[in-house]
Amino acid sequence: MASLIERIKSIKEKLISKKNEVVQQKKVVYGNHGRLLIPSLKIDVPLYEGAKGTAQRIVDAKRSAAFIRWTNQNVIADHVSEENFCNLPKSVPGNTTAVIEYQNGTRENYFCVRIQTGYIQNENGINRLYDRDGIRVNTQNSGGLTIYTCQGTPKGNRQYVTLTYWRRM
């Protein structure tokens, strides 16, 4: 009976040790531009700022989304198969909120104002982002945040995307 009690104590200690390891492994990771949180969509991903030509490498990497500064707005992109970006089409304008959180504890709060389908089109080696009406996204949402993700496989020279537009709270 004593050996059984000792075995149970030993197993319990191992389980507690494993639980502590898991808790330690769940550290919050920040990219060089903080992290994006959209709790209702279960999106929680480090943001890495990408200059022209580097964003695709960031998007392709695991556990990262690209943060890109455009002249009139900021853009975040990731693959639909990564970091729950498959939930992005479930954004509800006026209801879904997002946060960009920085390592120093500051936060930028946003709310979704519009969602639509768009596409990326390669033009002479340059990928350009358009809304469903063929209007370049960089001419819209001035001062806001645009978050997008791909929709399936490319068709011809177009990659269809889900576009979401956000404004600061």
TIRO-2110 file (N, C-alpha, C; in Angstrom, 1 decimal):
// TIRO-2110
0.8, -1.2, 0.0, N, 1, A
0.0, 0.0, 0.0, CA, 1, A
0.9, 1.3, 0.0, C, 1, A
1.9, 1.2, 0.8, N, 2, A
2.8, 2.4, 0.8, CA, 2, A
3.5, 2.7, -0.5, C, 2, A
3.8, 1.6, -1.3, N, 3, A
4.5, 1.8, -2.6, CA, 3, A
3.5, 2.4, -3.6, C, 3, A
2.2, 2.0, -3.4, N, 4, A
1.2, 2.6, -4.3, CA, 4, A
1.0, 4.1, -4.0, C, 4, A
1.0, 4.5, -2.8, N, 5, A
0.9, 5.9, -2.4, CA, 5, A
2.1, 6.7, -2.9, C, 5, A
3.3, 6.1, -2.8, N, 6, A
4.5, 6.7, -3.3, CA, 6, A
4.4, 6.9, -4.8, C, 6, A
3.9, 5.9, -5.6, N, 7, A
3.8, 6.0, -7.0, CA, 7, A
2.8, 7.1, -7.4, C, 7, A
1.7, 7.2, -6.7, N, 8, A
0.7, 8.2, -6.9, CA, 8, A
1.3, 9.6, -6.7, C, 8, A
2.1, 9.8, -5.6, N, 9, A
2.8, 11.0, -5.3, CA, 9, A
3.7, 11.4, -6.5, C, 9, A
4.5, 10.4, -6.9, N, 10, A
5.5, 10.6, -8.0, CA, 10, A
4.8, 11.0, -9.3, C, 10, A
3.7, 10.3, -9.6, N, 11, A
2.9, 10.7, -10.8, CA, 11, A
2.4, 12.1, -10.7, C, 11, A
1.8, 12.4, -9.5, N, 12, A
1.3, 13.8, -9.3, CA, 12, A
2.4, 14.8, -9.5, C, 12, A
3.6, 14.6, -8.9, N, 13, A
4.7, 15.5, -9.0, CA, 13, A
5.1, 15.7, -10.5, C, 13, A
5.1, 14.6, -11.3, N, 14, A
5.4, 14.7, -12.7, CA, 14, A
4.4, 15.5, -13.5, C, 14, A
3.1, 15.3, -13.1, N, 15, A
2.0, 16.1, -13.8, CA, 15, A
2.1, 17.6, -13.5, C, 15, A
2.4, 17.9, -12.2, N, 16, A
2.6, 19.3, -11.9, CA, 16, A
3.8, 19.9, -12.6, C, 16, A
4.9, 19.1, -12.7, N, 17, A
6.0, 19.6, -13.4, CA, 17, A
5.7, 19.9, -14.9, C, 17, A
5.0, 18.9, -15.5, N, 18, A
4.6, 19.1, -16.9, CA, 18, A
3.7, 20.3, -17.1, C, 18, A
2.7, 20.5, -16.2, N, 19, A
1.8, 21.6, -16.3, CA, 19, A
2.6, 22.9, -16.2, C, 19, A
3.6, 23.0, -15.3, N, 20, A
4.5, 24.2, -15.2, CA, 20, A
5.3, 24.4, -16.5, C, 20, A
5.7, 23.4, -17.1, N, 21, A
6.5, 23.5, -18.4, CA, 21, A
5.5, 24.1, -19.4, C, 21, A
4.3, 23.6, -19.5, N, 22, A
3.4, 24.1, -20.5, CA, 22, A
3.0, 25.6, -20.3, C, 22, A
2.8, 25.9, -19.0, N, 23, A
2.6, 27.3, -18.7, CA, 23, A
3.7, 28.2, -19.1, C, 23, A
5.0, 27.8, -18.8, N, 24, A
6.1, 28.5, -19.2, CA, 24, A
6.3, 28.6, -20.7, C, 24, A
5.9, 27.6, -21.5, N, 25, A
6.0, 27.6, -22.9, CA, 25, A
5.0, 28.5, -23.6, C, 25, A
3.9, 28.9, -22.9, N, 26, A
2.9, 29.8, -23.4, CA, 26, A
3.2, 31.3, -23.2, C, 26, A
4.5, 31.6, -23.2, N, 27, A
4.9, 33.0, -23.1, CA, 27, A
4.4, 33.8, -24.3, C, 27, A
4.0, 35.0, -24.1, N, 28, A
3.5, 35.9, -25.1, CA, 28, A
4.7, 36.3, -26.0, C, 28, A
4.6, 36.1, -27.3, N, 29, A
5.7, 36.4, -28.2, CA, 29, A
5.3, 37.7, -29.0, C, 29, A
6.2, 38.7, -29.0, N, 30, A
5.9, 39.9, -29.7, CA, 30, A
6.9, 39.9, -30.9, C, 30, A
6.4, 40.4, -32.1, N, 31, A
7.2, 40.6, -33.2, CA, 31, A
7.9, 42.0, -33.1, C, 31, A
8.6, 42.4, -34.1, N, 32, A
9.3, 43.7, -34.0, CA, 32, A
8.2, 44.8, -34.2, C, 32, A
7.0, 44.5, -34.4, N, 33, A
5.9, 45.5, -34.4, CA, 33, A
4.8, 45.0, -33.5, C, 33, A
5.1, 44.3, -32.4, N, 34, A
4.1, 43.9, -31.4, CA, 34, A
3.3, 42.7, -31.8, C, 34, A
2.0, 42.7, -31.5, N, 35, A
1.2, 41.5, -31.9, CA, 35, A
-0.2, 42.0, -32.1, C, 35, A
-0.9, 41.2, -33.0, N, 36, A
-2.3, 41.4, -33.3, CA, 36, A
-3.2, 40.5, -32.5, C, 36, A
-4.2, 41.1, -31.9, N, 37, A
-5.2, 40.3, -31.1, CA, 37, A
-6.6, 40.6, -31.7, C, 37, A
-7.3, 39.6, -32.1, N, 38, A
-8.7, 39.8, -32.4, CA, 38, A
-9.4, 38.6, -31.7, C, 38, A
-9.7, 38.8, -30.4, N, 39, A
-10.2, 37.8, -29.5, CA, 39, A
-11.4, 37.0, -30.1, C, 39, A
-12.4, 37.7, -30.6, N, 40, A
-13.6, 37.0, -31.1, CA, 40, A
-13.4, 36.1, -32.3, C, 40, A
-12.2, 36.3, -33.0, N, 41, A
-11.9, 35.5, -34.1, CA, 41, A
-10.7, 34.5, -33.8, C, 41, A
-10.3, 34.5, -32.5, N, 42, A
-9.2, 33.7, -32.1, CA, 42, A
-7.9, 33.9, -32.8, C, 42, A
-7.7, 35.2, -33.2, N, 43, A
-6.5, 35.6, -33.9, CA, 43, A
-5.6, 36.2, -32.8, C, 43, A
-4.3, 35.7, -32.7, N, 44, A
-3.4, 36.2, -31.7, CA, 44, A
-2.0, 35.8, -32.3, C, 44, A
-1.3, 36.8, -32.9, N, 45, A
-0.2, 36.5, -33.7, CA, 45, A
0.9, 37.7, -33.6, C, 45, A
2.2, 37.3, -33.5, N, 46, A
3.2, 38.4, -33.5, CA, 46, A
3.2, 39.1, -34.9, C, 46, A
3.5, 40.4, -34.9, N, 47, A
3.5, 41.2, -36.1, CA, 47, A
5.0, 41.5, -36.3, C, 47, A
5.4, 41.3, -37.6, N, 48, A
6.8, 41.7, -38.0, CA, 48, A
6.7, 42.7, -39.1, C, 48, A
7.3, 43.8, -38.9, N, 49, A
7.2, 44.9, -39.9, CA, 49, A
8.1, 44.5, -41.1, C, 49, A
7.5, 44.6, -42.3, N, 50, A
8.1, 44.2, -43.5, CA, 50, A
8.2, 45.4, -44.5, C, 50, A
9.4, 45.6, -45.0, N, 51, A
9.6, 46.6, -46.1, CA, 51, A
9.2, 46.0, -47.4, C, 51, A
9.2, 46.8, -48.4, N, 52, A
8.9, 46.3, -49.8, CA, 52, A
9.8, 45.1, -50.1, C, 52, A
9.1, 44.0, -50.5, N, 53, A
9.8, 42.8, -50.9, CA, 53, A
10.0, 41.8, -49.8, C, 53, A
9.8, 42.2, -48.5, N, 54, A
10.1, 41.2, -47.4, CA, 54, A
8.8, 40.7, -46.8, C, 54, A
7.7, 41.3, -47.1, N, 55, A
6.4, 40.9, -46.5, CA, 55, A
6.1, 39.5, -46.8, C, 55, A
6.3, 39.0, -48.0, N, 56, A
5.9, 37.6, -48.3, CA, 56, A
6.7, 36.6, -47.5, C, 56, A
7.9, 36.9, -47.2, N, 57, A
8.7, 36.0, -46.3, CA, 57, A
8.1, 35.9, -44.9, C, 57, A
7.7, 37.1, -44.4, N, 58, A
7.0, 37.1, -43.1, CA, 58, A
5.7, 36.3, -43.1, C, 58, A
4.9, 36.5, -44.1, N, 59, A
3.6, 35.8, -44.2, CA, 59, A
3.9, 34.3, -44.3, C, 59, A
4.9, 33.9, -45.0, N, 60, A
5.2, 32.5, -45.2, CA, 60, A
5.7, 31.8, -44.0, C, 60, A
6.3, 32.6, -43.1, N, 61, A
6.9, 32.0, -41.8, CA, 61, A
5.8, 31.7, -40.9, C, 61, A
6.0, 30.6, -40.1, N, 62, A
5.1, 30.2, -39.0, CA, 62, A
5.0, 31.2, -37.9, C, 62, A
3.9, 31.4, -37.3, N, 63, A
3.7, 32.2, -36.1, CA, 63, A
4.1, 33.7, -36.4, C, 63, A
3.7, 34.2, -37.5, N, 64, A
4.0, 35.6, -37.8, CA, 64, A
3.0, 36.1, -38.8, C, 64, A
2.7, 37.4, -38.7, N, 65, A
1.9, 38.1, -39.7, CA, 65, A
2.7, 39.4, -40.1, C, 65, A
2.6, 39.8, -41.4, N, 66, A
3.3, 41.0, -41.9, CA, 66, A
2.6, 42.2, -41.5, C, 66, A
3.3, 43.2, -41.1, N, 67, A
2.8, 44.6, -40.8, CA, 67, A
3.5, 45.5, -41.8, C, 67, A
2.8, 46.1, -42.7, N, 68, A
3.3, 46.9, -43.8, CA, 68, A
2.8, 48.4, -43.7, C, 68, A
3.7, 49.3, -43.7, N, 69, A
3.3, 50.8, -43.6, CA, 69, A
3.2, 51.3, -45.1, C, 69, A
2.0, 51.7, -45.4, N, 70, A
1.7, 52.4, -46.6, CA, 70, A
1.7, 53.9, -46.3, C, 70, A
1.7, 54.7, -47.4, N, 71, A
1.7, 56.1, -47.2, CA, 71, A
0.5, 56.6, -46.3, C, 71, A
-0.7, 56.1, -46.6, N, 72, A
-1.9, 56.6, -46.0, CA, 72, A
-2.6, 55.6, -45.0, C, 72, A
-2.0, 54.4, -44.8, N, 73, A
-2.6, 53.4, -43.9, CA, 73, A
-1.6, 52.3, -43.6, C, 73, A
-1.9, 51.5, -42.6, N, 74, A
-1.1, 50.3, -42.3, CA, 74, A
-1.9, 49.1, -42.7, C, 74, A
-1.1, 48.1, -43.1, N, 75, A
-1.7, 46.8, -43.6, CA, 75, A
-1.1, 45.7, -42.8, C, 75, A
-2.0, 44.7, -42.5, N, 76, A
-1.5, 43.4, -41.9, CA, 76, A
-2.0, 42.3, -42.8, C, 76, A
-1.1, 41.3, -43.1, N, 77, A
-1.4, 40.2, -43.9, CA, 77, A
-0.9, 38.9, -43.4, C, 77, A
-1.6, 37.8, -43.6, N, 78, A
-1.2, 36.5, -43.3, CA, 78, A
-1.9, 35.5, -44.1, C, 78, A
-1.4, 34.3, -44.2, N, 79, A
-2.1, 33.2, -45.0, CA, 79, A
-3.4, 32.8, -44.3, C, 79, A
-4.4, 32.4, -45.1, N, 80, A
-5.6, 32.0, -44.5, CA, 80, A
-5.5, 30.8, -43.6, C, 80, A
-4.5, 30.0, -43.9, N, 81, A
-4.3, 28.7, -43.2, CA, 81, A
-3.4, 28.9, -41.9, C, 81, A
-3.0, 30.1, -41.6, N, 82, A
-2.2, 30.4, -40.4, CA, 82, A
-2.9, 31.3, -39.4, C, 82, A
-2.6, 31.0, -38.1, N, 83, A
-3.0, 31.9, -37.0, CA, 83, A
-4.5, 32.2, -37.0, C, 83, A
-5.3, 31.3, -37.4, N, 84, A
-6.8, 31.5, -37.4, CA, 84, A
-7.2, 32.7, -38.4, C, 84, A
-6.4, 33.0, -39.3, N, 85, A
-6.8, 34.0, -40.3, CA, 85, A
-8.0, 33.5, -41.2, C, 85, A
-8.3, 32.2, -41.1, N, 86, A
-9.5, 31.7, -41.8, CA, 86, A
-10.7, 32.3, -41.2, C, 86, A
-10.7, 32.8, -40.0, N, 87, A
-11.8, 33.5, -39.3, CA, 87, A
-12.0, 34.9, -39.7, C, 87, A
-11.1, 35.5, -40.5, N, 88, A
-11.2, 36.9, -40.8, CA, 88, A
-12.5, 37.2, -41.5, C, 88, A
-13.0, 36.4, -42.4, N, 89, A
-14.3, 36.7, -43.1, CA, 89, A
-15.5, 36.7, -42.1, C, 89, A
-15.3, 36.3, -40.9, N, 90, A
-16.4, 36.4, -39.9, CA, 90, A
-16.4, 37.7, -39.1, C, 90, A
-15.5, 38.6, -39.5, N, 91, A
-15.5, 40.0, -38.9, CA, 91, A
-16.9, 40.6, -39.1, C, 91, A
-17.3, 41.3, -38.1, N, 92, A
-18.6, 42.0, -38.2, CA, 92, A
-18.4, 43.5, -38.1, C, 92, A
-18.7, 44.3, -39.2, N, 93, A
-18.5, 45.7, -39.1, CA, 93, A
-19.3, 46.3, -37.9, C, 93, A
-18.6, 47.2, -37.2, N, 94, A
-19.3, 47.8, -36.0, CA, 94, A
-19.3, 47.0, -34.8, C, 94, A
-18.8, 45.7, -34.9, N, 95, A
-18.9, 44.8, -33.7, CA, 95, A
-17.5, 44.2, -33.4, C, 95, A
-16.8, 43.7, -34.4, N, 96, A
-15.5, 43.1, -34.2, CA, 96, A
-14.4, 44.1, -33.8, C, 96, A
-13.7, 43.8, -32.8, N, 97, A
-12.6, 44.7, -32.4, CA, 97, A
-11.3, 44.0, -32.5, C, 97, A
-10.2, 44.8, -32.7, N, 98, A
-8.8, 44.3, -32.8, CA, 98, A
-7.9, 45.2, -31.9, C, 98, A
-6.8, 44.6, -31.5, N, 99, A
-5.8, 45.3, -30.7, CA, 99, A
-4.4, 45.0, -31.3, C, 99, A
-3.7, 46.1, -31.5, N, 100, A
-2.2, 45.9, -31.7, CA, 100, A
-1.6, 46.2, -30.4, C, 100, A
-0.9, 45.2, -29.8, N, 101, A
-0.3, 45.4, -28.5, CA, 101, A
1.2, 45.4, -28.7, C, 101, A
1.9, 46.3, -27.9, N, 102, A
3.3, 46.4, -28.0, CA, 102, A
4.0, 45.9, -26.7, C, 102, A
5.3, 45.6, -26.8, N, 103, A
6.0, 45.0, -25.7, CA, 103, A
6.0, 45.9, -24.5, C, 103, A
5.9, 47.3, -24.7, N, 104, A
5.9, 48.2, -23.6, CA, 104, A
4.6, 48.3, -22.9, C, 104, A
3.6, 47.6, -23.4, N, 105, A
2.3, 47.6, -22.8, CA, 105, A
1.3, 48.5, -23.4, C, 105, A
1.7, 49.4, -24.3, N, 106, A
0.7, 50.2, -25.0, CA, 106, A
-0.1, 49.4, -26.0, C, 106, A
-1.3, 49.9, -26.3, N, 107, A
-2.2, 49.2, -27.1, CA, 107, A
-2.9, 50.2, -28.1, C, 107, A
-3.1, 49.8, -29.3, N, 108, A
-4.0, 50.5, -30.2, CA, 108, A
-5.2, 49.7, -30.5, C, 108, A
-6.4, 50.3, -30.2, N, 109, A
-7.6, 49.6, -30.3, CA, 109, A
-8.3, 50.0, -31.6, C, 109, A
-8.9, 49.0, -32.3, N, 110, A
-9.6, 49.2, -33.6, CA, 110, A
-10.9, 48.5, -33.6, C, 110, A
-11.8, 49.0, -34.5, N, 111, A
-13.1, 48.3, -34.7, CA, 111, A
-13.2, 48.2, -36.2, C, 111, A
-13.8, 47.1, -36.7, N, 112, A
-14.0, 46.8, -38.1, CA, 112, A
-15.1, 47.7, -38.6, C, 112, A
-14.8, 48.3, -39.8, N, 113, A
-15.8, 49.1, -40.4, CA, 113, A
-16.4, 48.6, -41.8, C, 113, A
-15.6, 47.7, -42.4, N, 114, A
-16.1, 47.1, -43.6, CA, 114, A
-15.3, 45.8, -43.9, C, 114, A
-16.0, 44.9, -44.7, N, 115, A
-15.4, 43.7, -45.1, CA, 115, A
-15.8, 43.4, -46.5, C, 115, A
-14.9, 43.0, -47.4, N, 116, A
-15.3, 42.7, -48.8, CA, 116, A
-14.2, 41.8, -49.4, C, 116, A
-14.6, 41.3, -50.5, N, 117, A
-13.6, 40.5, -51.3, CA, 117, A
-12.8, 41.4, -52.2, C, 117, A
-11.6, 41.1, -52.4, N, 118, A
-10.7, 41.8, -53.3, CA, 118, A
-9.7, 40.9, -53.9, C, 118, A
-8.7, 41.4, -54.5, N, 119, A
-7.7, 40.5, -55.2, CA, 119, A
-6.4, 41.2, -55.3, C, 119, A
-5.3, 40.3, -55.3, N, 120, A
-4.0, 40.8, -55.6, CA, 120, A
-3.7, 40.4, -57.1, C, 120, A
-3.2, 41.4, -57.8, N, 121, A
-2.9, 41.1, -59.2, CA, 121, A
-1.5, 41.5, -59.5, C, 121, A
-0.8, 40.6, -60.1, N, 122, A
0.6, 40.9, -60.5, CA, 122, A
0.7, 41.7, -61.7, C, 122, A
1.3, 42.9, -61.6, N, 123, A
1.4, 43.8, -62.8, CA, 123, A
2.9, 44.1, -63.0, C, 123, A
3.5, 43.5, -64.0, N, 124, A
4.9, 43.7, -64.3, CA, 124, A
5.8, 43.4, -63.1, C, 124, A
5.5, 42.3, -62.5, N, 125, A
6.3, 41.9, -61.3, CA, 125, A
6.0, 42.6, -60.0, C, 125, A
5.0, 43.4, -60.0, N, 126, A
4.6, 44.1, -58.7, CA, 126, A
3.2, 43.6, -58.4, C, 126, A
3.0, 43.1, -57.2, N, 127, A
1.7, 42.7, -56.7, CA, 127, A
0.9, 43.9, -56.2, C, 127, A
-0.3, 44.1, -56.7, N, 128, A
-1.1, 45.3, -56.3, CA, 128, A
-2.4, 44.7, -55.8, C, 128, A
-2.9, 45.4, -54.7, N, 129, A
-4.1, 45.0, -54.0, CA, 129, A
-5.3, 45.8, -54.4, C, 129, A
-6.3, 45.2, -54.8, N, 130, A
-7.5, 45.8, -55.3, CA, 130, A
-8.8, 45.4, -54.5, C, 130, A
-9.8, 46.2, -54.4, N, 131, A
-11.1, 45.8, -53.9, CA, 131, A
-11.9, 45.1, -55.0, C, 131, A
-13.0, 44.6, -54.7, N, 132, A
-13.8, 43.9, -55.6, CA, 132, A
-14.3, 44.7, -56.9, C, 132, A
-14.3, 46.0, -56.7, N, 133, A
-14.6, 46.9, -57.8, CA, 133, A
-13.4, 47.3, -58.7, C, 133, A
-12.3, 46.8, -58.4, N, 134, A
-11.1, 47.1, -59.1, CA, 134, A
-10.4, 48.4, -58.7, C, 134, A
-10.7, 48.9, -57.5, N, 135, A
-10.1, 50.2, -57.0, CA, 135, A
-8.9, 49.8, -56.1, C, 135, A
-7.8, 50.4, -56.3, N, 136, A
-6.6, 50.0, -55.5, CA, 136, A
-6.9, 50.3, -54.0, C, 136, A
-6.5, 49.4, -53.2, N, 137, A
-6.8, 49.5, -51.8, CA, 137, A
-6.0, 50.6, -51.1, C, 137, A
-4.8, 50.9, -51.7, N, 138, A
-4.0, 52.0, -51.1, CA, 138, A
-4.6, 53.4, -51.3, C, 138, A
-5.7, 53.5, -52.0, N, 139, A
-6.4, 54.8, -52.2, CA, 139, A
-7.6, 54.9, -51.2, C, 139, A
-7.8, 53.9, -50.4, N, 140, A
-8.9, 53.8, -49.5, CA, 140, A
-8.5, 53.8, -48.1, C, 140, A
-9.4, 53.9, -47.1, N, 141, A
-9.2, 53.7, -45.7, CA, 141, A
-8.1, 54.5, -45.1, C, 141, A
-7.9, 55.8, -45.6, N, 142, A
-6.9, 56.7, -45.2, CA, 142, A
-6.8, 56.8, -43.7, C, 142, A
-5.7, 56.6, -43.1, N, 143, A
-5.5, 56.7, -41.7, CA, 143, A
-5.9, 55.5, -40.9, C, 143, A
-6.4, 54.5, -41.6, N, 144, A
-6.9, 53.3, -41.0, CA, 144, A
-5.9, 52.1, -41.0, C, 144, A
-6.5, 50.9, -40.8, N, 145, A
-5.8, 49.7, -40.8, CA, 145, A
-6.5, 48.7, -41.7, C, 145, A
-5.8, 48.1, -42.6, N, 146, A
-6.4, 47.1, -43.5, CA, 146, A
-5.8, 45.7, -43.1, C, 146, A
-6.6, 44.7, -42.9, N, 147, A
-6.2, 43.4, -42.6, CA, 147, A
-6.7, 42.5, -43.7, C, 147, A
-5.8, 41.7, -44.3, N, 148, A
-6.4, 40.8, -45.4, CA, 148, A
-5.7, 39.5, -45.3, C, 148, A
-6.4, 38.5, -46.0, N, 149, A
-5.8, 37.2, -46.1, CA, 149, A
-6.3, 36.6, -47.4, C, 149, A
-5.6, 35.6, -47.9, N, 150, A
-5.9, 35.0, -49.2, CA, 150, A
-7.1, 34.1, -49.1, C, 150, A
-7.8, 33.8, -50.2, N, 151, A
-8.9, 32.9, -50.3, CA, 151, A
-8.5, 31.8, -51.3, C, 151, A
-8.0, 30.7, -50.9, N, 152, A
-7.8, 29.6, -51.8, CA, 152, A
-6.6, 29.9, -52.7, C, 152, A
-6.6, 29.1, -53.8, N, 153, A
-5.5, 29.2, -54.8, CA, 153, A
-5.7, 30.3, -55.8, C, 153, A
-4.6, 30.8, -56.4, N, 154, A
-4.7, 31.9, -57.4, CA, 154, A
-5.5, 31.4, -58.6, C, 154, A
-6.1, 32.3, -59.3, N, 155, A
-6.8, 32.1, -60.6, CA, 155, A
-6.2, 33.0, -61.6, C, 155, A
-5.4, 32.4, -62.5, N, 156, A
-4.7, 33.3, -63.5, CA, 156, A
-3.6, 34.1, -62.8, C, 156, A
-3.6, 35.4, -63.1, N, 157, A
-2.7, 36.3, -62.4, CA, 157, A
-3.3, 37.0, -61.2, C, 157, A
-4.4, 36.5, -60.7, N, 158, A
-5.1, 37.0, -59.5, CA, 158, A
-5.1, 36.1, -58.3, C, 158, A
-4.9, 36.6, -57.2, N, 159, A
-5.1, 35.9, -55.9, CA, 159, A
-6.2, 36.6, -55.2, C, 159, A
-7.4, 35.9, -55.0, N, 160, A
-8.5, 36.6, -54.3, CA, 160, A
-8.2, 36.6, -52.8, C, 160, A
-8.7, 37.7, -52.2, N, 161, A
-8.5, 37.9, -50.8, CA, 161, A
-9.7, 38.4, -50.1, C, 161, A
-9.7, 38.2, -48.7, N, 162, A
-10.7, 38.9, -47.9, CA, 162, A
-10.1, 40.1, -47.3, C, 162, A
-10.7, 41.3, -47.6, N, 163, A
-10.3, 42.5, -47.1, CA, 163, A
-11.1, 43.0, -45.9, C, 163, A
-10.5, 43.4, -44.8, N, 164, A
-11.2, 44.0, -43.7, CA, 164, A
-10.6, 45.4, -43.5, C, 164, A
-11.5, 46.4, -43.2, N, 165, A
-11.0, 47.7, -43.0, CA, 165, A
-11.4, 48.1, -41.5, C, 165, A
-10.4, 48.7, -40.8, N, 166, A
-10.5, 49.0, -39.4, CA, 166, A
-10.2, 50.5, -39.1, C, 166, A
-10.8, 51.1, -38.1, N, 167, A
-10.5, 52.4, -37.7, CA, 167, A
-10.2, 52.4, -36.2, C, 167, A
-9.4, 53.3, -35.8, N, 168, A
-9.0, 53.4, -34.4, CA, 168, A
-10.2, 53.9, -33.5, C, 168, A
-10.2, 53.3, -32.3, N, 169, A
-11.3, 53.6, -31.4, CA, 169, A
-10.9, 54.9, -30.6, C, 169, A
END
